[in-house]
Amino acid sequence: FQAGPLLDRVYNTYLLMHTHQTVDFVRKKSAEYGACAQRRMSIMEALDLLDNMVDESDPDVDFPNSYHAYQTAEGIRQAHPDKDWFQLVGLLHDMGKILALAGEPQWAVVGDTFPVGCRVQESVVFSDSTFHDNPDTKNPLYNSQYGIYQPHSGLANVLMSWGHDEYMYKVMKFNNFALPQEAFYMIRFHSFYPWHTGGDYMHLCNNEDLRMLAWVKEFNKFDLYTKCKDLPDVTQLKPYYSYRSLIDKCCPGQLYW
């Protein structure tokens, strides 16, 4: 992270996150939102809600998240015109941030994710200065290398810090989105930078995780490098994404959130 006007905002978001994201907190939020009983709405209605969402953990972006969704999807469409399901992932990937509009604090919605229930690895952002008040770091059940997990038991069995990735992954599973396994990995782990960029937490991964890592890395290129101040013309793009058979095929109608 470079020093800049947004850095204090970013750091404070991570300080709160790394203080309060514990095994107990994650289990509680997972139970609260995992039943997808909060409301019903379509994909495009959820995307429109992101017009009201600015991510406090992102030092690169100070505009509504809905634009970033279109930027990412368009970047993927240019590079992968034959993979319409991949383009849809670009549109969906940050949709879980609607949690912030439901009253959740941003430290429980945005930012890089990490496993809870085991020792924090060095590549977790601000790891050396933000975990001192997290009770799990003093609990011998949770502060060893493997913590509550078995070696190479797989990321599917790991409790990730609670946020938009985990929430959207649960929404996709609950509503049976007709997308390939790669799409579910991209959504669930696109903010897991300590893994896909830092190379940490490999001791928890199984062969399936390692196979999917290349897809998560490919997605990350578009998540990171399509952000720019030239905002897309959403009215021009909307018909391409909202009236396509892909949304009807993969995640049609009024969904459970």
Contacts in CASP RR format, 6 or more apart in sequence:
PFRMAT RR
TARGET T0000
AUTHOR 0000-0000-0000
METHOD contacts of the structure
MODEL  1
FQAGPLLDRVYNTYLLMHTHQTVDFVRKKSAEYGACAQRRMSIMEALDLL
DNMVDESDPDVDFPNSYHAYQTAEGIRQAHPDKDWFQLVGLLHDMGKILA
LAGEPQWAVVGDTFPVGCRVQESVVFSDSTFHDNPDTKNPLYNSQYGIYQ
PHSGLANVLMSWGHDEYMYKVMKFNNFALPQEAFYMIRFHSFYPWHTGGD
YMHLCNNEDLRMLAWVKEFNKFDLYTKCKDLPDVTQLKPYYSYRSLIDKC
CPGQLYW
1 7 0 8 1.000
1 10 0 8 1.000
1 59 0 8 1.000
1 125 0 8 1.000
2 59 0 8 1.000
4 59 0 8 1.000
6 58 0 8 1.000
6 59 0 8 1.000
6 62 0 8 1.000
7 59 0 8 1.000
9 56 0 8 1.000
10 56 0 8 1.000
10 57 0 8 1.000
10 58 0 8 1.000
10 59 0 8 1.000
11 126 0 8 1.000
11 130 0 8 1.000
13 56 0 8 1.000
13 57 0 8 1.000
13 106 0 8 1.000
13 107 0 8 1.000
13 110 0 8 1.000
13 111 0 8 1.000
14 57 0 8 1.000
14 107 0 8 1.000
14 111 0 8 1.000
14 112 0 8 1.000
14 125 0 8 1.000
14 126 0 8 1.000
14 130 0 8 1.000
15 126 0 8 1.000
15 130 0 8 1.000
16 105 0 8 1.000
16 107 0 8 1.000
17 57 0 8 1.000
17 107 0 8 1.000
17 108 0 8 1.000
17 111 0 8 1.000
17 130 0 8 1.000
17 161 0 8 1.000
18 120 0 8 1.000
18 124 0 8 1.000
18 126 0 8 1.000
18 127 0 8 1.000
18 130 0 8 1.000
18 131 0 8 1.000
18 134 0 8 1.000
19 130 0 8 1.000
19 131 0 8 1.000
19 133 0 8 1.000
19 134 0 8 1.000
20 107 0 8 1.000
20 108 0 8 1.000
20 134 0 8 1.000
21 107 0 8 1.000
21 108 0 8 1.000
21 114 0 8 1.000
21 116 0 8 1.000
21 134 0 8 1.000
21 161 0 8 1.000
21 162 0 8 1.000
22 116 0 8 1.000
22 134 0 8 1.000
22 135 0 8 1.000
22 136 0 8 1.000
23 116 0 8 1.000
23 117 0 8 1.000
23 136 0 8 1.000
23 142 0 8 1.000
23 148 0 8 1.000
23 159 0 8 1.000
25 108 0 8 1.000
25 116 0 8 1.000
25 162 0 8 1.000
26 116 0 8 1.000
26 159 0 8 1.000
26 160 0 8 1.000
26 161 0 8 1.000
26 162 0 8 1.000
27 159 0 8 1.000
29 108 0 8 1.000
29 162 0 8 1.000
29 163 0 8 1.000
30 159 0 8 1.000
30 162 0 8 1.000
30 166 0 8 1.000
30 170 0 8 1.000
33 99 0 8 1.000
33 167 0 8 1.000
33 170 0 8 1.000
34 167 0 8 1.000
34 170 0 8 1.000
34 174 0 8 1.000
35 174 0 8 1.000
36 170 0 8 1.000
36 171 0 8 1.000
36 174 0 8 1.000
36 175 0 8 1.000
36 256 0 8 1.000
36 257 0 8 1.000
37 256 0 8 1.000
38 102 0 8 1.000
38 257 0 8 1.000
39 257 0 8 1.000
40 254 0 8 1.000
40 255 0 8 1.000
40 256 0 8 1.000
40 257 0 8 1.000
41 254 0 8 1.000
41 255 0 8 1.000
41 257 0 8 1.000
42 253 0 8 1.000
42 254 0 8 1.000
42 255 0 8 1.000
43 91 0 8 1.000
43 92 0 8 1.000
43 95 0 8 1.000
43 247 0 8 1.000
43 251 0 8 1.000
43 253 0 8 1.000
43 255 0 8 1.000
44 238 0 8 1.000
44 241 0 8 1.000
44 242 0 8 1.000
44 247 0 8 1.000
46 95 0 8 1.000
46 96 0 8 1.000
46 98 0 8 1.000
46 255 0 8 1.000
46 257 0 8 1.000
47 66 0 8 1.000
47 69 0 8 1.000
47 91 0 8 1.000
47 95 0 8 1.000
48 66 0 8 1.000
49 98 0 8 1.000
49 101 0 8 1.000
50 64 0 8 1.000
50 65 0 8 1.000
50 66 0 8 1.000
50 69 0 8 1.000
50 94 0 8 1.000
50 95 0 8 1.000
50 97 0 8 1.000
50 98 0 8 1.000
51 64 0 8 1.000
51 66 0 8 1.000
52 64 0 8 1.000
52 101 0 8 1.000
53 64 0 8 1.000
53 65 0 8 1.000
53 66 0 8 1.000
53 97 0 8 1.000
53 98 0 8 1.000
53 100 0 8 1.000
53 101 0 8 1.000
54 61 0 8 1.000
54 62 0 8 1.000
54 63 0 8 1.000
54 64 0 8 1.000
54 65 0 8 1.000
55 61 0 8 1.000
55 65 0 8 1.000
55 94 0 8 1.000
55 97 0 8 1.000
55 106 0 8 1.000
55 110 0 8 1.000
55 111 0 8 1.000
56 106 0 8 1.000
56 110 0 8 1.000
57 106 0 8 1.000
57 110 0 8 1.000
57 111 0 8 1.000
57 112 0 8 1.000
58 110 0 8 1.000
58 111 0 8 1.000
60 227 0 8 1.000
61 68 0 8 1.000
61 227 0 8 1.000
63 229 0 8 1.000
63 231 0 8 1.000
65 94 0 8 1.000
65 97 0 8 1.000
66 234 0 8 1.000
67 231 0 8 1.000
67 232 0 8 1.000
67 234 0 8 1.000
68 94 0 8 1.000
68 226 0 8 1.000
68 227 0 8 1.000
69 90 0 8 1.000
69 91 0 8 1.000
69 92 0 8 1.000
69 93 0 8 1.000
69 94 0 8 1.000
69 95 0 8 1.000
70 91 0 8 1.000
70 232 0 8 1.000
70 234 0 8 1.000
70 237 0 8 1.000
70 241 0 8 1.000
71 226 0 8 1.000
71 227 0 8 1.000
71 228 0 8 1.000
71 232 0 8 1.000
72 90 0 8 1.000
72 91 0 8 1.000
72 93 0 8 1.000
72 222 0 8 1.000
72 223 0 8 1.000
72 226 0 8 1.000
73 87 0 8 1.000
73 88 0 8 1.000
73 90 0 8 1.000
73 91 0 8 1.000
73 241 0 8 1.000
74 226 0 8 1.000
74 232 0 8 1.000
74 237 0 8 1.000
75 222 0 8 1.000
75 226 0 8 1.000
76 83 0 8 1.000
76 86 0 8 1.000
76 87 0 8 1.000
76 89 0 8 1.000
76 90 0 8 1.000
76 219 0 8 1.000
76 222 0 8 1.000
77 87 0 8 1.000
79 222 0 8 1.000
80 86 0 8 1.000
80 87 0 8 1.000
84 244 0 8 1.000
84 246 0 8 1.000
85 179 0 8 1.000
85 180 0 8 1.000
85 183 0 8 1.000
85 246 0 8 1.000
85 250 0 8 1.000
86 182 0 8 1.000
86 183 0 8 1.000
86 219 0 8 1.000
87 241 0 8 1.000
87 246 0 8 1.000
88 179 0 8 1.000
88 183 0 8 1.000
88 241 0 8 1.000
88 246 0 8 1.000
88 247 0 8 1.000
88 250 0 8 1.000
89 179 0 8 1.000
89 183 0 8 1.000
89 186 0 8 1.000
89 187 0 8 1.000
89 219 0 8 1.000
90 219 0 8 1.000
90 222 0 8 1.000
90 223 0 8 1.000
91 241 0 8 1.000
92 168 0 8 1.000
92 172 0 8 1.000
92 187 0 8 1.000
92 251 0 8 1.000
93 168 0 8 1.000
93 186 0 8 1.000
93 187 0 8 1.000
93 190 0 8 1.000
93 219 0 8 1.000
93 223 0 8 1.000
94 164 0 8 1.000
94 168 0 8 1.000
95 164 0 8 1.000
95 168 0 8 1.000
95 171 0 8 1.000
96 109 0 8 1.000
96 163 0 8 1.000
96 164 0 8 1.000
96 165 0 8 1.000
96 167 0 8 1.000
96 168 0 8 1.000
96 171 0 8 1.000
97 109 0 8 1.000
97 110 0 8 1.000
97 164 0 8 1.000
98 257 0 8 1.000
99 108 0 8 1.000
99 109 0 8 1.000
99 163 0 8 1.000
99 164 0 8 1.000
99 167 0 8 1.000
100 106 0 8 1.000
100 109 0 8 1.000
100 110 0 8 1.000
108 162 0 8 1.000
108 163 0 8 1.000
109 163 0 8 1.000
109 164 0 8 1.000
110 163 0 8 1.000
110 164 0 8 1.000
111 163 0 8 1.000
111 191 0 8 1.000
112 124 0 8 1.000
112 125 0 8 1.000
112 191 0 8 1.000
112 192 0 8 1.000
112 193 0 8 1.000
112 194 0 8 1.000
113 160 0 8 1.000
113 161 0 8 1.000
113 163 0 8 1.000
113 165 0 8 1.000
113 166 0 8 1.000
113 189 0 8 1.000
113 191 0 8 1.000
113 192 0 8 1.000
113 193 0 8 1.000
114 120 0 8 1.000
114 121 0 8 1.000
114 124 0 8 1.000
114 160 0 8 1.000
114 161 0 8 1.000
114 192 0 8 1.000
114 194 0 8 1.000
114 201 0 8 1.000
115 149 0 8 1.000
115 158 0 8 1.000
115 159 0 8 1.000
115 160 0 8 1.000
115 161 0 8 1.000
115 201 0 8 1.000
115 204 0 8 1.000
116 136 0 8 1.000
116 142 0 8 1.000
116 159 0 8 1.000
116 160 0 8 1.000
116 161 0 8 1.000
117 136 0 8 1.000
117 141 0 8 1.000
117 142 0 8 1.000
117 147 0 8 1.000
117 148 0 8 1.000
117 149 0 8 1.000
117 159 0 8 1.000
118 142 0 8 1.000
118 143 0 8 1.000
118 144 0 8 1.000
118 145 0 8 1.000
118 146 0 8 1.000
118 147 0 8 1.000
118 148 0 8 1.000
118 149 0 8 1.000
118 204 0 8 1.000
119 142 0 8 1.000
119 143 0 8 1.000
119 144 0 8 1.000
119 145 0 8 1.000
119 147 0 8 1.000
120 127 0 8 1.000
120 131 0 8 1.000
120 137 0 8 1.000
121 127 0 8 1.000
121 194 0 8 1.000
121 200 0 8 1.000
121 201 0 8 1.000
122 128 0 8 1.000
122 200 0 8 1.000
123 193 0 8 1.000
123 194 0 8 1.000
123 197 0 8 1.000
123 198 0 8 1.000
123 199 0 8 1.000
123 200 0 8 1.000
124 194 0 8 1.000
124 200 0 8 1.000
125 193 0 8 1.000
131 137 0 8 1.000
136 142 0 8 1.000
136 143 0 8 1.000
137 143 0 8 1.000
141 147 0 8 1.000
141 148 0 8 1.000
142 148 0 8 1.000
145 203 0 8 1.000
146 203 0 8 1.000
146 204 0 8 1.000
148 159 0 8 1.000
149 157 0 8 1.000
149 158 0 8 1.000
149 204 0 8 1.000
151 203 0 8 1.000
151 204 0 8 1.000
152 203 0 8 1.000
152 204 0 8 1.000
152 205 0 8 1.000
152 206 0 8 1.000
153 204 0 8 1.000
153 206 0 8 1.000
154 204 0 8 1.000
154 205 0 8 1.000
154 206 0 8 1.000
154 208 0 8 1.000
154 209 0 8 1.000
155 189 0 8 1.000
155 195 0 8 1.000
155 204 0 8 1.000
155 205 0 8 1.000
155 206 0 8 1.000
155 209 0 8 1.000
156 208 0 8 1.000
158 204 0 8 1.000
160 166 0 8 1.000
160 188 0 8 1.000
160 189 0 8 1.000
160 192 0 8 1.000
164 191 0 8 1.000
165 187 0 8 1.000
165 188 0 8 1.000
165 189 0 8 1.000
165 190 0 8 1.000
165 191 0 8 1.000
165 192 0 8 1.000
166 188 0 8 1.000
168 187 0 8 1.000
168 188 0 8 1.000
169 184 0 8 1.000
169 187 0 8 1.000
169 188 0 8 1.000
171 255 0 8 1.000
171 256 0 8 1.000
171 257 0 8 1.000
172 179 0 8 1.000
172 183 0 8 1.000
172 184 0 8 1.000
172 187 0 8 1.000
172 251 0 8 1.000
173 184 0 8 1.000
174 256 0 8 1.000
175 251 0 8 1.000
175 255 0 8 1.000
175 256 0 8 1.000
177 183 0 8 1.000
177 184 0 8 1.000
177 250 0 8 1.000
177 251 0 8 1.000
178 249 0 8 1.000
178 250 0 8 1.000
178 251 0 8 1.000
179 250 0 8 1.000
179 251 0 8 1.000
181 212 0 8 1.000
182 212 0 8 1.000
182 215 0 8 1.000
185 212 0 8 1.000
185 215 0 8 1.000
185 216 0 8 1.000
186 215 0 8 1.000
186 216 0 8 1.000
186 219 0 8 1.000
189 195 0 8 1.000
189 196 0 8 1.000
189 216 0 8 1.000
190 196 0 8 1.000
190 216 0 8 1.000
190 219 0 8 1.000
190 220 0 8 1.000
190 223 0 8 1.000
192 201 0 8 1.000
192 216 0 8 1.000
194 200 0 8 1.000
194 201 0 8 1.000
195 201 0 8 1.000
195 202 0 8 1.000
195 205 0 8 1.000
195 213 0 8 1.000
195 216 0 8 1.000
196 213 0 8 1.000
196 216 0 8 1.000
196 217 0 8 1.000
196 220 0 8 1.000
197 217 0 8 1.000
197 220 0 8 1.000
202 210 0 8 1.000
205 213 0 8 1.000
241 247 0 8 1.000
END
